[in-house]
Amino acid sequence: MIPVLGLVVGVVAGLLLHPSVPVGLQPYLPIAVIAALDAVFGGIRAILDGIFDDKVFVVSFLSNVVVAAFIVFLGDQLGVGTQLSTGVVVVLGIRIFSNVASIRRHLFKA
């Protein structure tokens, strides 16, 4: 119940406060969101597999976001930010779809 309450509070706060992302951080936001989604779908899959561990989830969530942002930052510093961003999106996208396929198999037995 606490995660649902936190989600509701976060959505309401976002709608009321209209937060803005600083220009310097805007290239990293989409990558961070995709990395976070990868961790969330991985967590859902782990719950369905019966192997969920909250500590592993938190570490996975934070490390995914930090590593993905670091790769994009490194790419920006080297002048190849777009290419590395695309690589991160492709890799995490494959992982997300793999986790969703596993979740689908668990839920629908198909």
Helices and strands as residue ranges (DSSP letters): H 2-17, G 23-25, H 29-49, H 54-78, H 81-108
